[in-house]
Amino acid sequence: MSTIWGAIREALRGGRRDYTEGSLNKAILLLAIPMVLETAMEPQWPAAGRPKR
């Protein structure tokens, strides 16, 4: 996996990984992508659970 797109696919796919082995930059990228997605989608959760009046 030598491309940025491969790392992004791996981050979105998820799975078990030992982040203490390998590149620190890749580990940060793999951890940051899901966190950014969760933060971006967070404002939508209250609207989904809000009862209609």
Secondary structure by P-SEA (a helix, b strand, c coil): cccaaaaaaaaaaccccccccccaaaaaaaaaaaaaaaaaacccccccccccc
